[in-house]
Amino acid sequence: YPAEIVGKRTQVRVDGSTIIKCHLDVAQRNYIEHKLKTITGLYKKLTGKDVQIEFPEIRRSFARISLLELQRLIDLHRIDPNEPIDLTTICNTGLYFLDVEHNRQYGFQLTEDGVDNFVTPINIEVQHASEPVIAAIERVGGVITTRFYDLFSIWAKKDPLSFFQQGIPIPSCKLPPTDAIPYYTSAESRGYLADPQEIDNARAWLAQKYGYRLITPKINPDHPLKDPRQIFFGLTPGSLVSLVDKVVLKPKPTDAEANASS
């Protein structure tokens, strides 16, 4: 079930009168907001009247998976706790599905059911998690990261085999929209754009708050880290995966990238 609903009512008022009132999703709101800034600026210049644009907070839809369900998947060997876990891992169990086309689900929210019974240290990436969930993961020596993916990246990640079969280059993941930046840059939410030192401090603070001894995470150094623009481990944006030839065709680096690497 969706944890949150996408879309809020948006209104534009001119001297107290509502002239636009409609339901918008995230992409529509960003587009209209950009256009309205131009229109309202011209209107104020011509008439001298102020224009107020009201954009209530937009919440994204997530599919839910609980700590209890996650522990059971590990116990049943449907998920390998020694490998990094992300939305692709969860979808590959065949028990969870992300509806991008209709419900516009932006990934998974890890929920608190089973918070006291989670016992396996893991390295997991989800799109949303509460403080008790973060504490439950870190209490047993695990690592949790909250990460944003745009809908096209979600579509590619939820079923990589189907995506690669279409011969589409791997997309570059977009950065979070403006309203989501505070969450994904926050160390308290373990955002992937947060400062690593601040995350270490937040881990220590949370351990003190919940009264457990902080365990140093045991992360396999051979596991590569993902760049904020990268959606698959070990595959750079723009690469093309050929399943027939079993090769990865990488894009030719630009002069700037070549100079940076040298």
FISEPA-781602 format. One record per residue (C-alpha): chain; residue in one letter; x, y, z. Coordinates in pm, whole numbers, plus 50000, padded with zeros to 5 digits. Layout:
N
<A,A,<X,Y,Z>> ...
END
This chain:
262
<A,Y,<50000,50000,50000>> <A,P,<50125,50352,49931>> <A,A,<50270,50513,50241>> <A,E,<50207,50862,50111>> <A,I,<50006,51020,49835>> <A,V,<50148,51219,49545>> <A,G,<49978,51544,49456>> <A,K,<49831,51839,49641>> <A,R,<49590,52112,49545>> <A,T,<49768,52417,49403>> <A,Q,<49622,52766,49399>> <A,V,<49724,53098,49249>> <A,R,<49571,53408,49404>> <A,V,<49565,53761,49262>> <A,D,<49452,54018,49520>> <A,G,<49264,53750,49712>> <A,S,<49089,53596,49411>> <A,T,<49171,53237,49313>> <A,I,<49246,53215,48942>> <A,I,<49403,52867,48920>> <A,K,<49303,52570,49133>> <A,C,<49399,52218,49037>> <A,H,<49571,51895,49143>> <A,L,<49932,51862,49029>> <A,D,<50198,51597,49063>> <A,V,<50563,51681,49126>> <A,A,<50675,51725,48766>> <A,Q,<50367,51928,48673>> <A,R,<50411,52156,48970>> <A,N,<50777,52226,48892>> <A,Y,<50692,52308,48529>> <A,I,<50399,52534,48614>> <A,E,<50589,52705,48895>> <A,H,<50864,52799,48648>> <A,K,<50613,52938,48397>> <A,L,<50412,53125,48660>> <A,K,<50718,53311,48787>> <A,T,<50753,53470,48443>> <A,I,<50382,53546,48414>> <A,T,<50345,53689,48764>> <A,G,<50653,53905,48722>> <A,L,<50508,54058,48405>> <A,Y,<50165,54101,48570>> <A,K,<50314,54290,48865>> <A,K,<50519,54511,48633>> <A,L,<50212,54607,48429>> <A,T,<49958,54647,48711>> <A,G,<50161,54704,49024>> <A,K,<49961,54431,49200>> <A,D,<50122,54148,49394>> <A,V,<50054,53788,49297>> <A,Q,<50064,53514,49562>> <A,I,<50135,53157,49451>> <A,E,<50055,52883,49700>> <A,F,<50226,52547,49651>> <A,P,<50142,52319,49944>> <A,E,<50392,52046,50029>> <A,I,<50391,51753,49786>> <A,R,<50445,51407,49931>> <A,R,<50569,51118,49723>> <A,S,<50424,50771,49715>> <A,F,<50632,50481,49848>> <A,A,<50568,50109,49864>> <A,R,<50609,49972,50215>> <A,I,<50829,49693,50343>> <A,S,<50864,49631,50717>> <A,L,<51165,49523,50919>> <A,L,<50974,49206,51003>> <A,E,<50928,49125,50633>> <A,L,<51291,49211,50559>> <A,Q,<51416,48979,50835>> <A,R,<51197,48701,50705>> <A,L,<51330,48745,50350>> <A,I,<51682,48713,50490>> <A,D,<51592,48404,50696>> <A,L,<51437,48241,50388>> <A,H,<51751,48319,50182>> <A,R,<51557,48535,49938>> <A,I,<51793,48822,50023>> <A,D,<52167,48783,50081>> <A,P,<52262,49003,50381>> <A,N,<52627,48999,50272>> <A,E,<52546,49198,49958>> <A,P,<52423,49559,49936>> <A,I,<52043,49573,49942>> <A,D,<51845,49827,49741>> <A,L,<51511,49847,49562>> <A,T,<51637,49616,49285>> <A,T,<51718,49350,49546>> <A,I,<51372,49379,49701>> <A,C,<51193,49367,49364>> <A,N,<51401,49065,49259>> <A,T,<51244,48859,49538>> <A,G,<50930,48854,49323>> <A,L,<50717,48952,49623>> <A,Y,<50724,49329,49586>> <A,F,<50639,49550,49291>> <A,L,<50679,49922,49228>> <A,D,<50400,50078,49023>> <A,V,<50571,50363,48842>> <A,E,<50314,50418,48568>> <A,H,<49994,50450,48772>> <A,N,<50078,50514,49138>> <A,R,<50411,50688,49064>> <A,Q,<50588,50506,49347>> <A,Y,<50931,50650,49421>> <A,G,<51074,50339,49584>> <A,F,<51042,50176,49925>> <A,Q,<50973,50301,50274>> <A,L,<51115,50075,50546>> <A,T,<50859,50064,50829>> <A,E,<50879,49989,51202>> <A,D,<50687,49660,51227>> <A,G,<50939,49413,51374>> <A,V,<51170,49685,51502>> <A,D,<51258,49487,51817>> <A,N,<51320,49158,51634>> <A,F,<51559,49266,51361>> <A,V,<51893,49092,51421>> <A,T,<52090,49084,51094>> <A,P,<52357,49345,51009>> <A,I,<52298,49465,50654>> <A,N,<52390,49745,50418>> <A,I,<52058,49871,50287>> <A,E,<51943,50162,50072>> <A,V,<51578,50269,50085>> <A,Q,<51394,50586,49996>> <A,H,<51247,50665,50337>> <A,A,<51294,50542,50695>> <A,S,<51196,50670,51038>> <A,E,<51433,50721,51330>> <A,P,<51335,50394,51510>> <A,V,<51400,50201,51188>> <A,I,<51742,50362,51147>> <A,A,<51822,50276,51509>> <A,A,<51714,49913,51459>> <A,I,<51948,49874,51160>> <A,E,<52247,50040,51327>> <A,R,<52193,49870,51665>> <A,V,<52301,49536,51514>> <A,G,<52593,49682,51318>> <A,G,<52414,49760,50994>> <A,V,<52424,50060,50762>> <A,I,<52121,50235,50617>> <A,T,<52110,50507,50351>> <A,T,<51809,50697,50224>> <A,R,<51836,50777,49855>> <A,F,<51622,50952,49594>> <A,Y,<51562,50815,49244>> <A,D,<51356,50986,48977>> <A,L,<51076,50781,48822>> <A,F,<51271,50687,48508>> <A,S,<51555,50554,48724>> <A,I,<51302,50364,48937>> <A,W,<51158,50210,48621>> <A,A,<51506,50097,48513>> <A,K,<51607,49962,48855>> <A,K,<51292,49771,48942>> <A,D,<51347,49528,48653>> <A,P,<51701,49565,48512>> <A,L,<51667,49265,48280>> <A,S,<51370,49416,48095>> <A,F,<51545,49752,48086>> <A,F,<51869,49613,47940>> <A,Q,<51675,49411,47680>> <A,Q,<51536,49734,47536>> <A,G,<51882,49860,47447>> <A,I,<51845,50189,47632>> <A,P,<52156,50360,47774>> <A,I,<52164,50368,48153>> <A,P,<52022,50704,48263>> <A,S,<52189,50951,48490>> <A,C,<51985,50980,48809>> <A,K,<51839,51322,48874>> <A,L,<51904,51498,49201>> <A,P,<51614,51539,49446>> <A,P,<51358,51813,49378>> <A,T,<51378,52123,49593>> <A,D,<51126,52008,49853>> <A,A,<51313,51678,49908>> <A,I,<51666,51819,49939>> <A,P,<51648,51882,50317>> <A,Y,<51564,51515,50381>> <A,Y,<51832,51364,50156>> <A,T,<52104,51602,50275>> <A,S,<52024,51537,50642>> <A,A,<52257,51319,50849>> <A,E,<51967,51240,51085>> <A,S,<51779,51070,50800>> <A,R,<52105,50914,50671>> <A,G,<52061,51095,50341>> <A,Y,<52296,50997,50062>> <A,L,<52392,51361,50008>> <A,A,<52475,51422,50376>> <A,D,<52827,51491,50501>> <A,P,<52992,51160,50610>> <A,Q,<53134,51317,50926>> <A,E,<52791,51445,51024>> <A,I,<52650,51095,50967>> <A,D,<52912,50949,51204>> <A,N,<52811,51205,51467>> <A,A,<52442,51130,51410>> <A,R,<52505,50756,51450>> <A,A,<52674,50815,51786>> <A,W,<52395,51047,51901>> <A,L,<52124,50796,51805>> <A,A,<52302,50514,51989>> <A,Q,<52315,50728,52301>> <A,K,<51949,50823,52266>> <A,Y,<51828,50462,52229>> <A,G,<52077,50318,52478>> <A,Y,<52274,50069,52268>> <A,R,<52646,50028,52205>> <A,L,<52743,50152,51863>> <A,I,<52895,49873,51655>> <A,T,<53141,49958,51381>> <A,P,<52980,49851,51052>> <A,K,<53152,49567,50871>> <A,I,<53119,49672,50508>> <A,N,<53294,49466,50244>> <A,P,<53562,49697,50096>> <A,D,<53521,49520,49761>> <A,H,<53166,49653,49729>> <A,P,<53175,49970,49516>> <A,L,<52998,50286,49624>> <A,K,<52746,50459,49402>> <A,D,<52784,50814,49282>> <A,P,<52473,51033,49337>> <A,R,<52411,51022,48961>> <A,Q,<52466,50645,48938>> <A,I,<52176,50399,48966>> <A,F,<52352,50060,48923>> <A,F,<52663,49940,49106>> <A,G,<52964,49938,48876>> <A,L,<52778,50083,48575>> <A,T,<52825,50447,48482>> <A,P,<52543,50659,48336>> <A,G,<52537,50643,47958>> <A,S,<52664,50284,47944>> <A,L,<52482,50033,47726>> <A,V,<52451,49671,47842>> <A,S,<52439,49409,47565>> <A,L,<52292,49087,47704>> <A,V,<52352,48904,47375>> <A,D,<52723,48985,47354>> <A,K,<52762,48998,47733>> <A,V,<52951,49326,47717>> <A,V,<52909,49673,47861>> <A,L,<52959,49956,47613>> <A,K,<53078,50263,47801>> <A,P,<53042,50618,47668>> <A,K,<53353,50790,47539>> <A,P,<53482,51026,47808>> <A,T,<53475,51396,47736>> <A,D,<53796,51599,47732>> <A,A,<53711,51740,48075>> <A,E,<53660,51392,48222>> <A,A,<53983,51267,48064>> <A,N,<54179,51559,48210>> <A,A,<54021,51507,48552>> <A,S,<54109,51136,48557>> <A,S,<54468,51209,48455>> 
END
